[in-house]
Amino acid sequence: MNILTWEEIKAKPVGTILHDEFDEGIRFIIMRGSASLCAYIGIPLDHPLANKNYDDLPVSAHGGLTFARKGGEHYPKDFFWYGWDYSHCNDYSFYYDTISTLNSLRQDKKWLIEDVIKDSWETKYDFKKLIKLAEEIKNSK
C-alpha cells in the first residue's frame, strides 16, 4: 500500500479513489471527499441488499452511514454504494487548512488511509453478515 501523508491526500482531486479492495462479496473503497476521506462499501447491483435506505441497515460506521447511491461518475459502476465520512466532531477537515492559520493548532484527528482501513473493519464485518443474511432470506423463499 502506498502510504500518503495528510498533505498528499489533501492535494488529490475530490473523487480520487485512494484505496480499492474486494473482500468476501463486497468492494471497499476510500475516496478523497470534499471535506475529508470517505469510505464506501459496494454491493453488486443485483444483490438483495442493494438499493436500500442506509438508515435501515444495522451497521456500525464512523459517524454512521451518510450515503447510498448506484455507481456512476466517481463511483465504480455495477455496484450500489453505501458510505460514511471522516469529518465529524473531533475529525480534522480539509477546510480547516484554508479558513485560518489558527486551525493548524486544532487537536482533531487527521485521518489517513491506513487509519480509515483499520477503523472500517467492523463496518465491513457488519456488511458481510448482512449480505449472507439477505442471501439466505432470498434463497429460502
C-alpha positions, -999 to 999 in steps of 0.1 A, spaced: 0 0 0 13 34 -9 12 55 23 2 91 17 7 120 40 -22 143 50 -8 170 26 -6 145 -3 -42 133 4 -54 169 6 -37 177 -28 -56 150 -46 -87 160 -66 -121 153 -50 -134 120 -61 -99 103 -63 -101 67 -52 -71 62 -29 -78 25 -18 -98 -2 -36 -102 -38 -24 -125 -67 -28 -133 -88 3 -158 -116 6 -185 -103 -17 -181 -66 -10 -160 -39 -26 -144 -14 -2 -130 20 -14 -116 51 2 -121 83 -17 -109 119 -13 -141 137 -4 -146 175 -3 -141 178 34 -124 145 44 -117 110 34 -148 90 28 -152 52 29 -177 32 8 -189 -4 7 -200 -16 -28 -227 -42 -31 -234 -58 -66 -264 -42 -82 -283 -75 -84 -279 -83 -47 -309 -81 -25 -291 -58 -1 -286 -32 -29 -309 -1 -32 -319 1 4 -321 32 26 -289 35 46 -309 43 77 -324 9 75 -291 -10 77 -279 -20 112 -242 -14 106 -216 4 127 -197 31 108 -177 62 119 -204 88 124 -230 65 109 -238 58 72 -245 90 53 -246 79 17 -264 54 -6 -262 56 -44 -259 35 -75 -224 36 -91 -216 61 -118 -194 93 -122 -170 90 -93 -182 56 -81 -174 24 -99 -204 11 -119 -221 -23 -113 -223 -16 -76 -247 1 -51 -226 22 -27 -231 28 10 -207 53 26 -196 73 55 -172 102 60 -145 113 84 -155 149 90 -174 147 123 -167 161 157 -130 157 166 -121 149 129 -99 174 112 -114 187 79 -95 197 47 -114 230 51 -96 239 83 -63 245 65 -80 271 42 -100 291 66 -75 302 92 -39 295 102 -52 292 138 -68 259 127 -34 244 125 -34 244 163 -65 221 164 -61 187 180 -87 170 158 -77 137 142 -62 139 106 -74 106 92 -50 89 68 -58 60 45 -44 34 68 -64 48 97 -96 45 77 -88 9 68 -83 0 104 -114 19 115 -136 2 89 -131 -34 99 -163 -35 119 -184 -19 91 -170 -44 66 -178 -72 90 -214 -59 95 -219 -57 58 -206 -93 52 -231 -106 78 -260 -86 62 -250 -99 27 -252 -135 40 -285 -129 58 -301 -113 28 -289 -142 5 -303 -168 30 -337 -150 31 -338 -147 -7 -329 -184 -11 -354 -196 15 -384 -183 -5 
